[in-house]
Amino acid sequence: MKRLLKQIVFKYMGQENRTSHPLNSHEKYKKSGLTEEEALIIRSKIKKAFEEDKIYRNNTICLDSLSEHIDDNRYKVSQVINTYFSKNFYSFLNEHRIKEATHLLVSDSTLSVKAIMYEVGFNSKNSFYSAFKKITGLSPNDYRTAANIGFDRQHEIRMA
């Protein structure tokens, strides 16, 4: 809970790292040898891979394939995700998948939830629904309904 609260506060403040020196924030990485400069480069590559290349859409993605994609050591990539994004690889991966899924649910009502699930990289309905509910607090269908109601109300207010 404390970690989540810190994450929310730093996100609100526009900072993604938890401390001014995130490499020092994890005791287990004390002897890793990863410099802050190298970590920032890896962080940038990871962000590009997820935001521009949309590597999360690959349904077989794993830490090894991300490391290969950005051409860096898997242990360093894992360390950067843990320290700079304050989550493990799979939480980071699911966050990006669900973010796109929420966008698709609202923007394209012709797509079924199952089609969206596959589009964003999930293989299993159970894991998709579980990750979706964990991140948004709603099922995909409830999210779509709530978003449509919210849109309709905003639209009515603007039209009035």
C-alpha distance (Angstrom), angle and dihedral (degrees) to the residues before:
residue distance angle dihedral
M1 . . .
K2 3.80 . .
R3 3.82 90.4 .
L4 3.81 91.1 50.4
L5 3.78 91.8 49.8
K6 3.82 91.5 50.9
Q7 3.80 89.7 48.3
I8 3.81 91.9 52.3
V9 3.80 92.8 47.1
F10 3.80 93.3 49.3
K11 3.81 92.1 44.8
Y12 3.80 89.7 50.5
M13 3.79 89.8 50.2
G14 3.82 90.5 50.2
Q15 3.77 95.7 -110.0
E16 3.77 122.6 122.1
N17 3.76 98.5 -170.9
R18 3.78 122.5 75.1
T19 3.79 99.0 -136.8
S20 3.76 137.9 16.7
H21 3.81 87.5 -102.7
P22 3.80 105.5 34.1
L23 3.79 92.7 174.4
N24 3.80 87.9 67.4
S25 3.80 92.9 48.0
H26 3.81 95.7 80.6
E27 3.77 116.7 63.6
K28 3.80 91.8 -161.8
Y29 3.82 91.1 63.5
K30 3.78 94.7 51.6
K31 3.82 93.2 113.1
S32 3.82 99.8 32.6
G33 3.79 95.9 108.7
L34 3.80 93.0 -138.6
T35 3.79 109.3 145.5
E36 3.79 121.9 -143.9
E37 3.81 90.4 -117.2
E38 3.81 91.8 52.7
A39 3.82 90.5 45.6
L40 3.80 91.8 53.1
I41 3.80 90.6 51.3
I42 3.81 91.3 50.0
R43 3.82 90.1 46.1
S44 3.79 89.7 54.0
K45 3.82 91.7 49.3
I46 3.81 91.0 49.4
K47 3.81 92.0 50.4
K48 3.82 90.4 49.5
A49 3.81 91.9 48.3
F50 3.81 91.2 52.7
E51 3.80 103.1 34.3
E52 3.81 102.1 35.5
D53 3.80 106.1 19.8
K54 3.83 91.7 36.0
I55 3.79 89.8 -146.1
Y56 3.83 89.6 169.8
R57 3.81 89.0 76.5
N58 3.80 88.5 73.0
N59 3.80 103.6 97.6
T60 3.81 92.6 -152.5
I61 3.81 96.4 50.4
C62 3.78 116.6 139.0
L63 3.78 135.6 163.3
D64 3.81 90.4 -89.4
S65 3.80 93.2 54.3
L66 3.82 92.1 46.5
S67 3.80 89.0 50.5
E68 3.78 90.0 49.5
H69 3.82 91.4 47.2
I70 3.80 92.9 54.4
D71 3.82 92.3 34.9
D72 3.78 97.4 -124.0
N73 3.80 140.2 119.7
R74 3.82 113.0 -78.0
Y75 3.81 93.4 -136.2
K76 3.79 91.8 53.4
V77 3.81 91.1 46.0
S78 3.80 89.8 51.4
Q79 3.80 91.3 48.1
V80 3.80 92.0 51.0
I81 3.81 92.5 49.4
N82 3.81 91.2 48.3
T83 3.80 95.7 46.7
Y84 3.80 105.3 31.6
F85 3.80 99.0 35.7
S86 3.84 96.8 30.3
K87 3.79 94.7 -132.8
N88 3.76 141.5 82.2
F89 3.80 123.4 -98.3
Y90 3.81 96.9 -96.1
S91 3.80 94.1 47.4
F92 3.80 88.8 49.5
L93 3.81 90.6 47.8
N94 3.81 94.1 48.1
E95 3.79 92.0 47.2
H96 3.81 90.4 58.8
R97 3.80 93.2 43.8
I98 3.80 92.9 50.2
K99 3.80 92.0 45.2
E100 3.80 89.8 58.2
A101 3.81 91.7 41.4
T102 3.82 90.9 55.8
H103 3.79 89.7 50.2
L104 3.82 92.2 49.9
L105 3.81 93.2 45.6
V106 3.80 90.4 56.9
S107 3.80 100.8 34.9
D108 3.82 101.1 44.1
S109 3.79 115.9 37.7
T110 3.82 90.8 174.5
L111 3.81 91.6 69.4
S112 3.78 115.8 87.6
V113 3.78 119.9 -131.6
K114 3.80 88.5 -113.0
A115 3.82 91.8 53.4
I116 3.80 90.0 49.8
M117 3.79 90.1 48.5
Y118 3.81 90.8 57.6
E119 3.80 93.2 39.7
V120 3.81 93.1 59.2
G121 3.82 94.2 45.9
F122 3.80 108.2 -94.4
N123 3.82 120.4 135.3
S124 3.78 98.5 -172.0
K125 3.78 131.0 56.7
N126 3.82 90.4 -148.8
S127 3.80 94.7 53.7
F128 3.82 91.3 43.9
Y129 3.81 93.8 50.9
S130 3.79 91.9 42.9
A131 3.83 93.9 50.4
F132 3.80 91.7 42.3
K133 3.79 93.4 52.0
K134 3.81 92.4 43.9
I135 3.81 92.0 54.1
T136 3.81 102.2 35.4
G137 3.80 102.6 23.6
L138 3.82 90.3 -127.4
S139 3.78 138.4 80.6
P140 3.83 114.9 -106.2
N141 3.83 91.6 -105.9
D142 3.80 92.6 48.6
Y143 3.80 89.8 47.5
R144 3.81 91.6 52.4
T145 3.80 91.5 47.7
A146 3.80 93.4 47.5
A147 3.80 91.6 47.1
N148 3.80 92.1 49.8
I149 3.80 92.2 48.9
G150 3.79 90.0 48.2
F151 3.80 90.8 49.1
D152 3.80 92.3 48.2
R153 3.81 91.7 50.7
Q154 3.82 92.1 48.0
H155 3.78 89.6 47.6
E156 3.83 91.7 50.3
I157 3.80 91.4 48.9
R158 3.81 92.5 51.3
M159 3.80 92.2 45.8
A160 3.84 93.5 50.7
